[in-house]
């Protein structure tokens, strides 16, 4: 157990001076009124930490040992006696609790710290598939879930029909390992070969991508994802055309017009809409909305077919 800078805490709720004489944030007399009230009623960050700890079934003493904190530190933090902990201290507590990305983001945000957005792990992708499968299965038209790197996570029965493959076709698994967005821009891919009006659909896909990319574009991994997309010649071509445009600011960016020449079904027309997960915005559900009677009729026919 470590009894360094994290062990002693002043009664006024401010992290103490660290090594090298770093000044504490506030003196007791300078503490603003809202911080004095926080010490009496608790803080949102402290309350969230308590909820995460209780959901994990851990005691304060156990977390303090795992996170190398002084005895009683977590009780003071959860109760609001410590108002502004250091970011690494909160991160160690969350690590000890095995907190999810969503809980980490919320907790650190409540203490005023920015949270990095890493690509989801295999376990997080499996979680997203579990929580979303029922919703996409209930949607009467093609729908699927993508992660923030545009990999396919799960899909409903209509997507294989749209692609002309079986639900267990290995080509769907390839979309779980590679960018589905890149596939739209590859005319040799199953998706890219369906696009009937590339000069309409593909620029619209890039506009939607730019909107959805804004929250993560500063992350280190995001540059690698974009570089991979730009190696697809068709994507690079339309990117150069769209990049000078101001970024979209409204929800209309998600209504991507899509006309597809589907083998055995003819020309189908959709509008694509996307909604992020409420619990983890690194995932989003993509919905295909039919825009004409022929497409509605074809989707109804697919519903009647066995997988």
C-alpha positions in Angstrom: 0.0 0.0 0.0 1.4 3.4 -0.9 1.4 6.3 1.5 2.9 9.0 -0.8 1.1 12.0 -2.3 -2.2 10.2 -2.2 -2.3 9.3 1.5 -2.5 12.6 3.4 -5.3 14.9 2.4 -6.1 18.3 3.9 -9.4 18.8 5.6 -10.4 21.5 3.1 -10.7 18.9 0.3 -7.7 20.1 -1.8 -5.0 17.8 -3.0 -1.8 18.6 -1.0 1.4 20.0 -2.4 3.4 17.4 -4.3 7.1 16.8 -4.3 9.1 19.8 -5.4 6.8 22.2 -3.6 4.0 22.3 -6.1 1.3 24.5 -4.7 -2.1 23.1 -3.7 -5.1 24.4 -5.7 -6.8 26.5 -3.0 -6.3 27.6 0.6 -9.2 27.0 3.0 -10.0 30.7 3.1 -10.0 30.9 -0.7 -12.3 27.9 -1.2 -15.4 29.1 -3.0 -18.9 28.6 -1.6 -19.9 25.9 -4.0 -16.9 23.8 -2.9 -17.8 24.3 0.8 -21.3 23.1 0.0 -19.9 20.1 -2.0 -18.0 19.0 1.1 -21.3 19.0 3.0 -23.4 17.3 0.4 -21.0 15.3 -1.7 -20.0 15.8 -5.3 -21.3 14.3 -8.5 -17.9 12.7 -9.2 -17.8 11.2 -5.7 -21.3 9.9 -6.0 -20.5 8.4 -9.4 -17.4 6.7 -8.0 -19.5 5.2 -5.2 -22.0 3.9 -7.6 -19.3 2.3 -9.8 -17.7 0.7 -6.7 -21.0 -0.6 -5.4 -21.9 -2.0 -8.8 -18.6 -3.8 -8.8 -19.3 -5.2 -5.3 -16.0 -3.9 -3.8 -15.4 -2.3 -0.4 -13.6 1.0 0.0 -10.8 -0.7 1.8 -10.3 -3.2 -1.1 -10.2 -0.4 -3.7 -7.7 1.6 -1.6 -5.4 -1.4 -1.4 -5.6 -2.1 -5.1 -5.2 1.5 -6.2 -2.4 2.2 -3.6 -4.3 4.8 -1.7 -4.1 5.8 1.9 -6.6 4.3 4.3 -9.8 6.4 4.4 -9.0 8.3 1.2 -11.8 6.8 -0.9 -14.4 7.5 1.9 -13.4 11.2 1.8 -13.5 11.3 -1.9 -16.9 9.7 -2.2 -18.4 11.8 0.5 -17.2 15.1 -1.0 -14.6 15.9 1.6 -12.1 15.7 -1.2 -13.5 17.9 -4.0 -10.8 17.8 -6.7 -8.7 14.7 -6.8 -5.7 14.4 -9.2 -6.6 12.7 -12.5 -4.1 9.8 -12.1 -5.7 9.1 -8.7 -9.2 8.8 -10.2 -7.8 6.7 -13.0 -6.2 4.2 -10.6 -9.5 3.9 -8.7 -11.3 3.2 -12.0 -8.6 0.7 -13.1 -9.0 -1.1 -9.8 -12.7 -1.4 -10.3 -12.4 -2.5 -13.9 -14.7 0.3 -14.9 -16.2 0.3 -18.4 -15.3 3.0 -20.9 -18.7 4.7 -20.4 -18.2 4.8 -16.6 -14.6 6.1 -17.0 -15.7 8.8 -19.3 -18.6 10.0 -17.1 -16.6 9.8 -13.8 -13.5 11.7 -15.1 -15.7 14.2 -16.9 -17.5 14.9 -13.6 -14.2 15.8 -12.1 -13.4 18.1 -15.0 -10.9 15.8 -16.9 -10.9 15.1 -20.6 -11.1 11.4 -21.4 -9.3 9.8 -24.3 -11.4 7.7 -26.7 -9.6 4.5 -27.6 -11.0 2.1 -30.2 -13.2 -0.6 -28.5 -11.6 -3.8 -27.4 -12.8 -7.2 -28.5 -14.7 -7.5 -25.2 -16.4 -4.1 -25.7 -17.4 -5.1 -29.3 -18.9 -8.3 -27.9 -20.8 -6.2 -25.3 -22.1 -3.9 -28.1 -23.3 -6.9 -30.2 -25.2 -8.3 -27.2 -27.0 -5.2 -26.3 -27.9 -4.1 -29.8 -28.8 -7.4 -31.5 -32.4 -7.4 -30.3 -32.9 -3.9 -31.6 -31.4 -4.5 -35.0 -33.4 -7.7 -35.3 -36.6 -5.9 -34.6 -36.0 -3.3 -37.3 -38.0 -4.4 -40.5 -35.3 -3.2 -42.9 -31.5 -3.6 -43.2 -29.7 -2.5 -40.1 -26.3 -3.1 -38.4 -23.9 -1.8 -35.8 -20.5 -0.3 -36.5 -17.7 0.8 -34.2 -15.8 4.0 -34.5 -13.3 2.3 -36.8 -16.2 1.4 -39.1 -15.9 -2.4 -38.4 -19.1 -4.4 -38.5 -20.2 -5.5 -35.1 -23.6 -7.2 -35.7 -26.4 -7.1 -38.2 -30.0 -8.2 -38.9 -31.3 -10.7 -41.4 -31.9 -8.1 -44.1 -28.2 -7.2 -44.6 -27.2 -10.6 -46.0 -30.2 -10.4 -48.4 -29.1 -7.0 -49.5 -25.6 -8.3 -50.2 -26.9 -11.5 -51.8 -25.1 -13.7 -49.2 -26.1 -16.0 -46.4 -26.2 -14.7 -42.8 -23.1 -16.8 -41.9 -21.2 -15.9 -45.1 -17.5 -15.4 -44.3 -17.5 -12.1 -46.2 -19.6 -10.6 -43.5 -16.9 -11.6 -41.0 -14.4 -9.8 -43.2 -16.3 -6.6 -42.6 -15.9 -7.2 -38.9 -12.1 -7.1 -39.4 -11.8 -4.3 -41.9 -13.4 -0.9 -42.6 -17.0 -1.2 -43.9 -16.7 2.4 -45.1 -13.7 1.5 -47.2 -15.7 -1.3 -48.7 -18.3 1.2 -50.0 -15.6 2.9 -52.0 -14.1 -0.3 -53.4 -16.0 -1.2 -56.7 -14.5 -4.8 -56.4 -16.1 -5.3 -53.0 -19.6 -6.7 -52.4 -20.8 -3.4 -51.1 -19.1 -1.2 -53.6 -20.4 -3.2 -56.6 -24.0 -2.4 -55.5 -23.7 1.4 -55.6 -25.8 2.7 -58.6 -25.0 6.4 -58.4 -21.5 6.8 -56.9 -21.4 10.6 -57.6 -24.4 11.0 -55.3 -24.0 8.3 -52.6 -20.2 8.4 -52.0 -19.8 12.1 -51.3 -22.8 11.9 -49.0 -21.1 9.0 -47.1 -18.0 11.2 -46.7 -20.0 14.1 -45.3 -21.6 11.7 -42.8 -18.1 10.4 -41.9 -16.8 13.9 -41.3 -19.6 14.7 -38.9 -19.2 11.5 -37.0 -15.4 11.8 -37.0 -15.4 15.2 -35.2 -15.4 13.8 -31.6 -12.4 11.4 -32.2 -10.4 13.1 -34.9 -7.8 14.3 -32.4 -7.1 10.8 -31.1 -3.8 9.2 -32.2 -5.4 6.2 -33.7 -7.8 8.3 -35.8 -5.0 9.4 -38.1 -4.2 5.8 -38.9 -7.8 5.1 -39.8 -8.1 8.1 -42.1 -4.7 7.2 -43.7 -6.0 3.7 -44.4 -9.2 5.1 -46.0 -7.2 7.5 -48.2 -5.3 4.6 -49.6 -8.5 3.5 -51.3 -8.4 5.5 -54.6 -12.1 6.1 -54.9 -12.3 7.4 -51.3 -9.3 9.7 -51.9 -11.0 11.1 -55.0 -14.3 12.0 -53.3 -12.5 13.1 -50.1 -10.7 15.8 -52.1 -14.0 16.9 -53.6 -15.8 17.1 -50.2 -13.0 18.3 -47.9 -13.2 22.0 -48.9 -16.9 22.0 -47.7 -17.7 23.3 -44.2 -18.4 20.3 -41.9 -22.1 19.5 -41.5 -23.6 20.7 -38.2 -27.1 19.1 -38.1 -28.7 15.7 -38.0 -29.6 15.9 -41.7 -26.0 14.7 -42.5 -27.1 11.2 -41.5 -29.8 10.9 -44.2 -27.5 9.5 -46.9 -29.3 8.8 -50.2 -28.4 5.3 -51.4 -29.5 3.7 -54.7 -28.4 0.1 -54.9 -28.5 -2.4 -57.8 -29.2 -5.6 -55.9 -28.9 -8.9 -57.8 -32.3 -10.6 -58.0 -34.1 -7.5 -56.6 -33.3 -4.7 -59.0 -32.9 -1.0 -58.1 -33.6 -0.4 -54.4 -33.6 3.1 -52.8 -32.8 3.9 -49.2 -31.9 6.7 -46.9 -29.3 5.8 -44.3 -29.6 7.1 -40.8 -27.2 6.5 -37.9 -27.7 6.8 -34.1 -24.9 6.5 -31.5 -25.3 4.2 -28.5 -26.5 6.1 -25.5 -24.0 4.2 -23.3 -21.0 4.3 -25.5 -20.8 6.7 -28.5 -18.0 4.7 -30.1 -20.8 2.5 -31.5 -23.6 3.4 -33.7 -26.6 1.7 -35.3 -27.0 2.3 -39.0 -30.6 2.0 -40.3 -31.7 1.7 -44.0 -35.0 3.5 -44.6 -36.8 2.5 -47.8 -37.9 5.5 -49.9 -40.1 3.9 -52.5 -42.8 1.2 -52.8 -40.6 -1.2 -54.6 -38.0 -1.2 -51.9 -40.6 -1.5 -49.2 -42.1 -4.5 -51.0 -38.7 -6.2 -51.4 -37.9 -5.8 -47.7 -41.2 -7.3 -46.8 -40.4 -10.3 -49.1 -37.0 -10.7 -47.4 -38.8 -10.8 -44.0 -40.8 -13.9 -45.2 -37.7 -15.7 -46.3 -35.8 -18.1 -44.0 -32.2 -17.5 -43.4 
